[in-house]
């Protein structure tokens, strides 16, 4: 089976490498970064110089998988491909698009007879070795056609959990499930971070890496994130002194909260974890100054002046 890949960053490049390493499928790869294309070619893929070149090198009916940043970059790529592809070709968005964007794109592409599938992809930089958990949305026929590629990218199925990918429902369902997945991830990460912060202030000389490893041995809080915490403490030191506390967010947490509000679903943990990330970027400083000023006004409490003021 042939498939085109657009976007060869940390995940896209590794996905191409996994397909080439573990199957007989042929990948035609394109990225604006020529070095990324060269790396994919070295892994066994056929390099393309442009979107037009990529489409030309694929036999119809074509499948083109997009792994570019959500929002305008994805929309622009879809729009350009729509002008190059033919009826019964397929576009797969494996990035972090909002599910409502998927529905709009699918409706537009349907007029040209082009199939659209959204794949919420989890696995990060580890996916090359352990596989990717994929939450898929789209028409049954299109998903079935794509399944040989999904089978290679996913972890090997087990009796306990089954295959490493699942068809969640119609277009948008895949990215919707991935969105909530990331919201949950925010909350889990925040809980671990707060716990280790308490350890850092403890009267005991606690070894965070040792604790993380211990929690992986039968504890109810064991998880892959806990395992990664152990790796981080081992690599960066017990106090993570060289790491800045600045924490970004890619949007899914915000979308989860927006949808929860629209549906009157309380999500205090996910919401608080997102707000904690805002604070980590230096946001909220004025809030704290107002708090200090008010406390000084109503209670006569001392107000500390800024050292640089």
N, C-alpha and C positions, 0 to 999 in steps of 0.2 A: 504494500500500500504506500502511496505517496502522500506527503503532507508538507505544506509550506509553513515556515515559522518566521514571524516578523517580530523582532525584539529579542536580542540575544544577551540580555543582562545576566545578573546572578541566577535568576530562576530560569529564564528562557534558554540561556546557553546550556545550563545543566540538563534541562529537559531534552534538548536536542541530543546532547551527549548520551543520555540514558537510552533514548530511542535507538540511536546508532549502535550503542554497545550491546543492547539486550534484545535486538530484533532484526528482522530482515527488511523492515520498512525503510523507505528512502525519504530523507528530509532535504528540502530545498530551503536554505536559510538566508535571511536578509536583515541587516541592521545598518543604520547610518554610520556606525563605527566600523571601519574596515578591519580593524584588529579583531573585533568580535566575530566578524564573518570568517576571517582567517582561522580563528580558533575553532569555529564550528566545522570548517572544512577539514581541519586536522583531525577532528573527531569522526569524520566520515561523511559529513553532509555535503551537499552540492551548494556552492555559494552563488548568490544572486547579487547583481549590482544595483538593482532598483526593484520597486514593487512590480513594475511592468515585466522586468526580466524574470522575477520569481513566478509570476503567473504564466509566462511563456514556457517556463521549464516544467510546469506541472501538466500532467495529462488529465483531461476532463473525464468525469466530474471531479473538480478540484476541492481540496480542503485546505484552508489557510488559517492557522492558529496565531492569534495576536497576543503578545506579551509586552505591552507598552503601558506607561502610566495612565491611570484612569482620567476621565474628563476629556479635555480637548485633544490630547495626543491620540487617544483611542478613537474618538469620533472622526478625526481627520483621516486616520488610517482606514477606518471602515468606509468612509465616503470615497476615498481614492480607490479602494479595492472594488467597491460596487460598480465603478465605471469600467473596471478591467475584467471582471468575472462574467461568466455566462449563466444561463438558466441551469439549475440543479447543482451549481457550485455551492460551497458552504464556507461561512466565516465563523470561527470559534474565538470568543473572547475569554482568555484564561487569566486576565488581570483582575483588578479590584473594582470593577465598575459598579455603579449603583444599579439595582435591579430595575428601577423605572426607566433608566437609559436603555437597558436591554430590550424592554418591551417596545420602546419607540423605534429602535433600530430594526428590530425584527419585522415590525409592521411596514417600514419603508422598504426593506430588502425583499419582503414577500411579493411586492408588486413587480419586482424584476425576476421572481422565481428563484431567488437566492436564499438558501437556508441559513439560519442563525442559531448558534448554540452558545450558552454562557456556562463557563466552568469556574466555580469558586475553587481556587487552588491553595492548599496549605502544605507546608513542608519546608519552605525556606531553602537555605543553602544545603540542608541535609537531604533534600529530596533525591539527589543524584544517587546516593547510596541506599537510602531506606524506602524511597518511593514517595509519591505525592498523594495526599488525601484530596479527592476531587468530588465536589458537589455540583452536579450537572443539571442544567435546565434546557429544555428544548423539545421539539417534536420527536415522537418515538422513532420515526424512520431515520431522522438525522442522527440521533444519539446512537442508534443501533449501527449505523454506518461508521460512526466515529469510534465505536467500542474497541476495535483492535488496537488503536493508539492508546486509549484510556487504560486498557489492560496492561500495556507495557509500562506506562508511567506510574501506575498505582503500585502499592506494596502487594506482595503476593497474598492471595486470599488465605484465610485461616478458617478452621471449622467453627471457632468461637465467634468471629466477627464477619466472615464472608469477604467479598472483594473490597479493595481499597478505594472504590469509587461507587457513587450511587446516583441514579436518575431521580432527582427531587420532584420533578413536575415540569410544567410548561416553561416557556422562555421567562427568565427572570428568577425562577425558583432557586437555581444554583447559586447565584450571587446573593440572593436574599438569605439563604441558609449560611453562606460564608460570612455575611455581614454580622449576623447574630453570633456566629462562632468567634469572630474577632472581638465583639463586645464582651463575651464571656472571658476571652483571653485577657482583656484589659483588667477585669476584676481579679482574675487569678494572679496575674503578675503583681498587682497592687498589694494583695494580701501577703504574698511572699515578701515583697519589698518592705512592708511595714513590720513584719515579724523579724526580719534580719536587722532592721533599724533598731528595734528594741534590744536585740542581742548586742548591737554595737554600743549601746548605752548601759549595758548590764555591768554589774559589779564583778562578773566572772569573765575570765579570759577565754571566751568561747571561740572555737574553730568553726567558722561558717561552712567551709567545704566539708569538714567531717560530719557536721550536722546534716547537711544536704544529702550526703551519701547514706547516712543512717536512716533518714526519712524514706529513702528509696527501698528499705528493707521491710516491707510489710505494713508501713504506716498508711493511715487513711488519707494523708496529704501527699502521698507519692504521686509523681507525674513526670512527664518529659521536661516540663519547665523546672522542676526541682533538680532533675539531673543536669540541666543546662546551668542552673545556679551553681552547682558544685564545680562545673567546668570553669565558670567565670571566676569564682573565688580562687581556684587553683592557678588560673592564668594571670589574674590581675592583683591577687593578694587579698587578704582577709578584710581589709578596709576599703578596697577598690579606690585607692587614693588617686590614681591617675585618670579616673573616669569622671567626666562632667555629669552633673545631675540633669542636664537638659534632655528631655524626652519628647520626641515628636509623636504625631499621630497621623495616620494615613487616610482618615475619614470615616472608616466603617463604624467606629465607636459613636461618632456624632449621628450617623444615619440610623444606627440602632436606637439611640435615645429619641430621635425625631419620630421614628415609627412607633416606638413605645408610647410616646405622648399622644400621638394620633389615635392610638388604640386604648388609651387609658390603662396601660400596663405599667405598674411601678417598677423602675429599674434603679434603685438607689445605689447599689454597689457599682454597676457599670458607669452610672453618671458621676459618682464620686471619683472613680478611677480616672475618668477623662479630665475632670477638673483638677485632679492632682497633677496631671501632665501639663495643664495650663500653668499652674504655679511653678513647675519645674523650669519654665522658660523665662522666669522673671515677671510674668504677668501677675497682677494682683498686688503689686507693691503699693499702689495708691490706696487700695482697699485697706491695707494694713496701716498706712499713715493716717487715714481717716479714723480708723479704730483707736489708734493711739491718741489722736487729737480729741476725740469725743470723751475718752476715758479721763483725759486731763481736764476737760471742761466740766463734766458733771461730778467728778469725784476729787478733783484737785490732785490727781495722781501725777507723778513726775513723768515728763515726756522727754525721751532721749532725742537729742539733736543729731542730725547726720554729720558724720566725721568730715565729709567733703563739702558740707554746706557752708 
